[in-house]
C-alpha cells in the first residue's frame, strides 16, 4: 500500500501541473488510491482492491484473507471481497425475461446496479470506511483544493451545492462515484493479456495439460464449467469467463469465519435474496458467478472464503457427480452441508465424474487466465507449493 501512496503523491504533483488535462478517469484513480476517504484515513479503495494483487484483498490480519478488515482495525465483513478486475464487464443489474434469470450488477448479490453505485457503498458502510453520511465524504473532498478545482471543472461550478441533489444524491458524492467508475472502466482493470489471450492471438502455445483443460472447459459433454463461466462462444476474444448470472452451488457456511465471532453461530448468508430488488424465496442462497480471470491468484474462494485452494473447489464441484469425492482435502472430513440447501441449482452441477488428471488439466487451463502482470504471483505460488511438497 505504501508504494501506491507514493505513486499517488507523484501523480498529484504531475496532475496539479496539468490540471486542465486531468480526465475523469485520472481523477478516479487518485480517489481510488487516497486513504482520506475513510473515517480514520487508514484505507482507500485500493486497500481491499489492491492493484498489485488483481484488485483483491490479500492482507494478513484477523480476517484471515476470508473477509476484509475495516478502517477501525476491528470490524470485519461477512463476505470475501470480490475481485475488482474485470468488474467492468458486468451489465447493470436486471431481470432477463428471455433467460428467466437475474443478471449483472455489482457485489455478490448484485445490489449495486453499476460501478458508480458500488463505489458509493464502502465509504458509507460502518464496517468498511465508516463515514456516517455522504455529506461527510463531500467534506473530505473539500479539504483538498486540488479536488475542489477538478470537481468543479469536470462536474460544474455548482457541484458542491447541496441543494443541487439529483435523485437524492449529493452531486459531489455522485461525482466521486462517477470518477471511480470511469477509472474502473479503463483497460487497467481488464488487460486481456493472459497466456490464454496470447494463445488466441497465436503468441503462446498451450501445453498439453493446458490444452486438455481448455477442451474440457468448453465441452458440453464432460464438465459444466461453461454453463456459468462463459458469456460468449468457445475461444472468443475478451471472454469475461462469467455469464454474470446467479447460482446456488451448495457452498457450506464457513465455520472458520463464524469462529471469528463477528456473526452469530447460526449466521446464514441468503445471497441474492438480500438484494432489496429481489423477494422471491427461490433465489435464496444464489450468488453472482465470479469471473475466472485471475482465479488462480485470488484465493480464498466462494462468497465466504470457505475454500483456500483451487483444487478444493474443483473437488467440491466433482463431489456432486463422483461418489469417490467424499472428503474435503482441506479439512480431511466429509463435505459439510450447504448453507442454503433448498435452492441448489442441481441441473447446472450435473457433469461426468472427473479423474485427478482432468482436475489437473482444468486448473492448468485456469492458470492461463492470469493477467500477464500477475504471472509472477502465480510463479511464486507454484514455487511455494513445490517447496511444501518437497518438505513432506
Number of C-alpha atoms within 10 A of each C-alpha: 15 7 8 18 16 12 14 18 14 12 16 16 12 12 18 15 11 10 16 12 11 16 16 20 18 18 23 21 22 22 23 24 24 21 21 18 25 24 21 14 13 16 23 24 24 22 24 23 21 21 20 15 18 25 22 24 27 23 16 11 13 15 20 16 19 31 25 27 25 23 25 18 15 13 16 23 20 21 19 22 26 22 22 24 25 25 23 21 20 21 15 18 20 14 14 12 8 6 9 8 15 20 20 27 26 25 26 23 24 29 22 20 17 22 25 20 17 19 23 19 15 18 24 19 16 17 20 26 26 19 20 13 11 17 15 16 21 21 13 15 21 16 11 11 10 14 17 17 16 20 24 15 14 16 18 13 13 13 21 22 11 14 11 14 15 10 7 8 14 20 23 28 22 20 22 25 23 23 27 25 23 19 24 24 18 15 12 12 18 20 15 21 17 21 21 26 23 16 15 14 11 9 11 13 13 18 12 11 17 21 17 18 23 22 16 21 23 19 15 13 10 16 23 20 20 20 16 20 22 21 17 15 10 14 14 12 13 14 20 24 21 22 22 29 24 24 23 26 24 23 24 18 21 20 12 13 22 15 11 13 10 14 14 10 11 8 13 15 18 18 23 28 20 18 15 10 12 17 12 9 12 13 21 22 27 26 24 26 23 25 24 19 26 25 20 25 24 24 20 24 21 24 26 22 21 22 23 16 16 19 18 17 19 17 21 22 23 23 19 19 16 16 9 11 18 16 16 17 17 11 9 9 10 11 16 14 11 16 20 20 15 13 17 21 15 12 8 16 21 15 18 14 19 20 12 12 12 18 18 18 23 24 20 21 25 21 22 25 23 27 22 17 13 17 19 13 18 17 12 10 13 12 11 12 12 10 10 10 8 8 7 5
